[in-house]
């Protein structure tokens, strides 16, 4: 693949939620996370929630689908279109990464299942155990920490998917599908500021859940930069 890899970041956060973190979009956070790792990369951002999609898939080598406060079970048109984009990109063997909502969307698109966390909200820095290693996982690690902010998870992987990450509480928090798709449940793009801002905006969470979330948010520094390196190496492979 050419050194100047072309990456399209598909932002799956409806604009009404941007105010929850000072108006900063998730696509910008991913751009800021990944761009320093490859100065030759061409990285463009698209707001998928308003139908902003690439004019041609052939303009890009790789696609990244962000997290979202929306559920993959919503029947919004933009979710349907994003799922169609994933299918079309996969048919062209494009590299695809899904994070949180993106991870769940890709699993559901290819026949997996998504359901509620049996133990409720998962918010904060959670340990992830690496159960299978790939060449793009450099530098290597057997266990990492990563921010999570989710009420749903992948409860059944697509038939051909291979799990490579288990969380403290659940299996299958990262999977590959073929050689060109990699998904993770966590949020390497979110800084501590955002995690606290998101939690402060929540009104439907119970006080015990809020207390645990604050404890887990403050539970060490996540390995976001390591995951960013893995993601960029996956795109470049």
ZABA-88262 format. One line per field, with one value per residue (C-alpha): x, y, z; residue number from 1; chain. Coordinates in Angstrom, 1 decimal. Layout:
# residues N
x	c(X,...) $
y	c(Y,...) $
z	c(Z,...) $
nr	c(NUM,...) $
kette	c(A,...) $
# end
This chain:
# residues 237
x	c(0.0,1.2,2.9,0.3,-2.5,-6.0,-8.2,-11.9,-13.2,-16.9,-18.3,-21.4,-22.3,-25.4,-24.4,-26.8,-24.4,-21.2,-22.0,-21.5,-17.8,-17.2,-18.3,-15.4,-16.5,-15.3,-13.9,-11.6,-10.5,-9.6,-7.9,-5.8,-5.0,-3.9,-2.5,0.8,1.6,1.9,2.6,2.1,-1.4,-4.4,-7.1,-10.6,-13.6,-17.2,-20.3,-22.2,-25.2,-26.2,-25.5,-22.1,-20.3,-17.4,-18.3,-16.4,-15.0,-12.1,-10.9,-9.8,-7.8,-9.3,-12.4,-12.8,-16.3,-16.5,-18.5,-21.9,-24.6,-27.0,-27.8,-27.2,-30.8,-32.1,-33.6,-32.3,-31.5,-27.9,-27.2,-28.6,-26.4,-23.3,-23.9,-24.2,-20.9,-19.2,-20.5,-19.4,-16.0,-15.5,-16.3,-13.4,-11.2,-10.7,-9.3,-12.0,-11.8,-14.9,-14.7,-17.6,-20.7,-18.6,-17.6,-21.2,-22.4,-19.9,-20.7,-24.5,-23.9,-22.2,-24.6,-23.6,-25.8,-25.7,-27.5,-27.5,-24.6,-25.9,-24.0,-25.2,-23.2,-19.5,-17.9,-14.2,-10.8,-11.2,-8.5,-8.4,-6.7,-5.2,-6.1,-4.6,-1.7,-1.3,1.7,0.2,0.2,3.5,4.8,3.2,1.2,-0.6,-2.9,-4.0,-6.3,-8.8,-11.7,-15.1,-18.5,-21.2,-24.5,-24.6,-22.0,-21.5,-23.2,-22.5,-19.8,-20.3,-19.7,-16.3,-15.0,-12.0,-12.0,-8.7,-9.7,-11.6,-12.5,-12.6,-16.3,-17.1,-15.6,-15.2,-14.4,-12.2,-12.4,-11.1,-13.1,-11.0,-7.7,-9.2,-11.6,-10.6,-13.0,-12.7,-15.3,-13.2,-12.5,-8.8,-9.8,-11.5,-9.4,-10.1,-11.9,-14.4,-15.1,-15.9,-18.0,-20.0,-20.7,-21.7,-24.3,-26.0,-29.3,-30.5,-27.7,-28.2,-26.0,-24.2,-23.4,-22.2,-20.0,-18.5,-18.0,-16.1,-13.9,-13.2,-12.5,-9.9,-8.4,-5.1,-4.1,-5.5,-3.2,-4.7,-1.4,-0.7,-4.1,-3.5,-0.3,-2.0,-4.8,-2.4,-0.3,-3.4,-4.4,-0.9,-0.5) $
y	c(0.0,3.5,5.5,8.2,6.1,7.7,7.4,8.5,9.0,8.5,10.4,8.7,11.2,13.4,17.0,17.7,15.8,17.7,20.3,17.6,17.9,21.6,21.2,18.9,16.1,12.5,12.7,15.5,13.5,10.5,12.8,14.4,10.9,9.3,12.1,12.5,8.8,9.2,12.7,11.4,10.1,11.9,11.9,13.3,13.5,12.9,13.5,10.4,11.4,14.1,11.9,13.2,10.3,10.0,10.6,7.5,4.6,4.4,7.8,6.1,3.1,2.8,3.8,4.4,4.4,6.3,5.7,7.2,7.8,6.3,2.5,0.3,-0.9,2.6,2.6,6.0,6.4,7.4,4.1,2.1,4.1,3.6,-0.1,-0.2,1.7,-0.9,-3.7,-1.9,-1.0,-4.6,-5.8,-3.7,-5.1,-1.7,-1.5,-0.9,-0.1,0.3,1.8,1.3,2.0,1.3,-2.0,-2.9,-1.7,-3.8,-6.9,-6.5,-5.8,-9.1,-11.2,-10.7,-9.6,-6.6,-6.4,-4.6,-5.1,-7.5,-5.6,-2.1,0.9,0.4,3.7,4.4,2.8,-0.9,-3.6,-5.4,-8.7,-9.5,-13.1,-13.3,-11.3,-9.9,-8.5,-5.0,-5.0,-3.3,-2.6,-5.8,-5.9,-8.7,-6.3,-2.7,-0.2,1.8,4.1,2.7,4.4,2.0,0.4,-2.1,-4.7,-7.3,-10.4,-12.7,-12.3,-12.7,-16.3,-15.6,-13.1,-13.9,-12.4,-11.0,-9.0,-9.7,-7.1,-7.5,-8.2,-9.5,-11.4,-10.3,-6.6,-6.7,-8.8,-9.1,-10.2,-11.4,-9.5,-6.1,-5.4,-4.7,-3.6,-2.6,-1.7,1.0,4.7,5.5,8.9,10.2,12.2,12.4,15.8,14.2,11.2,13.6,15.8,12.9,11.6,15.0,15.2,11.9,12.2,8.6,6.9,5.7,7.2,3.8,3.6,7.2,6.6,3.5,5.4,8.2,5.6,3.8,7.0,7.9,4.4,5.1,6.4,4.4,3.0,5.2,5.9,2.2,1.5,4.4,2.9,-0.5,1.2,3.1,0.0,-2.0,0.7,0.7,-3.1) $
z	c(0.0,-0.8,2.0,1.8,3.1,2.7,5.7,6.0,9.6,9.8,12.7,14.1,16.8,16.2,16.3,19.2,21.5,20.6,23.2,25.9,25.3,24.6,20.9,20.0,17.6,17.9,14.4,15.4,18.5,16.3,13.8,16.6,17.9,14.6,12.5,14.4,13.8,10.0,8.7,5.1,5.8,4.2,6.8,6.1,8.4,7.5,9.6,8.8,10.9,8.4,5.3,4.8,3.1,0.7,-3.0,-3.9,-1.7,-4.1,-2.8,0.4,1.5,5.0,7.0,10.7,12.3,15.7,18.8,19.3,21.9,19.4,19.4,16.4,16.9,16.0,12.5,11.6,7.9,8.5,10.5,7.5,5.1,7.3,7.4,3.7,3.4,5.6,3.3,0.2,1.6,2.7,-0.8,-2.0,0.7,2.3,5.8,8.3,12.0,14.3,17.8,20.4,18.3,15.2,16.7,17.4,14.0,12.1,14.2,13.6,9.9,9.4,11.4,15.0,17.9,20.1,23.5,26.9,29.3,31.9,34.6,33.5,32.4,31.7,32.2,32.9,32.4,32.1,31.7,28.4,28.2,24.8,23.9,20.4,18.9,15.4,13.6,13.7,17.5,17.9,20.4,21.9,25.1,26.9,28.9,28.4,29.9,27.8,28.5,27.9,27.9,26.9,27.9,25.1,23.9,21.2,22.7,19.7,17.1,13.4,12.4,10.8,13.4,15.6,19.1,20.3,23.4,26.6,29.1,32.9,32.7,29.2,26.3,22.7,23.3,20.2,17.1,13.6,10.5,7.7,7.2,6.7,9.6,13.2,15.9,19.6,22.1,23.8,23.2,22.6,21.3,24.4,26.9,30.6,30.1,27.8,30.1,33.0,30.7,29.4,32.9,34.1,31.3,32.2,34.1,33.8,35.7,39.3,42.0,42.7,39.0,38.9,41.9,40.3,37.0,38.7,40.4,37.2,35.2,37.8,37.8,36.1,32.7,29.7,27.0,24.3,22.5,22.3,20.7,18.3,17.2,16.6,14.7,12.4,11.8,11.0,8.4,6.9,6.7) $
nr	c(1,2,3,4,5,6,7,8,9,10,11,12,13,14,15,16,17,18,19,20,21,22,23,24,25,26,27,28,29,30,31,32,33,34,35,36,37,38,39,40,41,42,43,44,45,46,47,48,49,50,51,52,53,54,55,56,57,58,59,60,61,62,63,64,65,66,67,68,69,70,71,72,73,74,75,76,77,78,79,80,81,82,83,84,85,86,87,88,89,90,91,92,93,94,95,96,97,98,99,100,101,102,103,104,105,106,107,108,109,110,111,112,113,114,115,116,117,118,119,120,121,122,123,124,125,126,127,128,129,130,131,132,133,134,135,136,137,138,139,140,141,142,143,144,145,146,147,148,149,150,151,152,153,154,155,156,157,158,159,160,161,162,163,164,165,166,167,168,169,170,171,172,173,174,175,176,177,178,179,180,181,182,183,184,185,186,187,188,189,190,191,192,193,194,195,196,197,198,199,200,201,202,203,204,205,206,207,208,209,210,211,212,213,214,215,216,217,218,219,220,221,222,223,224,225,226,227,228,229,230,231,232,233,234,235,236,237) $
kette	c(A,A,A,A,A,A,A,A,A,A,A,A,A,A,A,A,A,A,A,A,A,A,A,A,A,A,A,A,A,A,A,A,A,A,A,A,A,A,A,A,A,A,A,A,A,A,A,A,A,A,A,A,A,A,A,A,A,A,A,A,A,A,A,A,A,A,A,A,A,A,A,A,A,A,A,A,A,A,A,A,A,A,A,A,A,A,A,A,A,A,A,A,A,A,A,A,A,A,A,A,A,A,A,A,A,A,A,A,A,A,A,A,A,A,A,A,A,A,A,A,A,A,A,A,A,A,A,A,A,A,A,A,A,A,A,A,A,A,A,A,A,A,A,A,A,A,A,A,A,A,A,A,A,A,A,A,A,A,A,A,A,A,A,A,A,A,A,A,A,A,A,A,A,A,A,A,A,A,A,A,A,A,A,A,A,A,A,A,A,A,A,A,A,A,A,A,A,A,A,A,A,A,A,A,A,A,A,A,A,A,A,A,A,A,A,A,A,A,A,A,A,A,A,A,A,A,A,A,A,A,A,A,A,A,A,A,A) $
# end
